[in-house]
Structure formats: C-alpha cells, structure tokens
Amino acid sequence: MESPPADMTPYYQGGYDPIPSSAANLRAIAAAEKFRTESVLKYKSAGCCLEIGPWRGVICSNMKDAGFDVTAIEMDVNCVNFLRDQLGIQAIQSTDPACTMEVLPPCFDVAASIRDHDCR
C-alpha cells in the first residue's frame, strides 16, 4: 500500500465552493446544512469538537453556535484565516491531519470529517 502524497493540495483544487465573505454569510449557508450535526447534538450539547477538513466551515459554524469549543485542521490557508478571523475558532493549517492530531491534547468529545459534500 502506497503512502498518500506529502502535499494533497493539488487533489482538492477546483471542487470547493467559495469561502463566504463573512460569518453571517457562512451562518446562512450553515443553516441549510444543520442535518450534518443533528445526530451529534441529540447526544451531546456542548464540549470540544474537532473537524478535519472543514473547508468553508459549515460544521464548525453549527457546532460553535451550538455551544462547542471548535478546533479545525484544514490545508487551505485562506480557509484557516477565515475560520480564525470570522468565527474565532482555533484553526490549524496542515496537510497532515494525523500528525497534527498527535500534538493536540486528547480532549475532543466530537470529531467530524465530511468526505462527500452530497451525502444527505
């Protein structure tokens, strides 16, 4: 089995929706995608959430608004800056989430990663 490439960025270009212009715009988008967090929120109403690969931050936004302390690991620096500046979450730029997770404290109550954006 081959290891994944060190830089995965080329494999993800072109398929993303644009980063919203503000937190308010993101929240409007996230409101239509609350189904992504409903199953978690049935059992847990607060705590620490880790999202791997949040892109524009729909789950981050909904989990933060639900009362969670959110950390995100994302390879795109523009997304990381948006999540930090507009949502006030801890966003870490990394192309190697597994390595990044090794240095984070083991305090997460919820971990999320959406692979397919059309998986209703």
C-alpha positions, 0 to 999 in steps of 0.5 A: 500500500502506497503512502498518500502524497506529502502535499494533497493540495493539488487533489482538492483544487477546483471542487470547493465552493467559495469561502463566504465573505463573512460569518453571517454569510457562512451562518446562512449557508450553515443553516441549510446544512444543520442535518450534518450535526443533528445526530451529534447534538441529540447526544451531546450539547456542548464540549470540544469538537474537532473537524478535519477538513472543514473547508468553508466551515459549515460544521464548525459554524453549527457546532460553535453556535451550538455551544462547542469549543471548535478546533479545525485542521484544514490545508487551505490557508485562506480557509484557516484565516477565515475560520480564525478571523470570522468565527474565532475558532482555533484553526490549524493549517496542515496537510497532515491531519494525523500528525497534527492530531498527535500534538493536540491534547486528547480532549475532543468529545466530537470529531467530524470529517465530511468526505462527500459534500452530497451525502444527505 
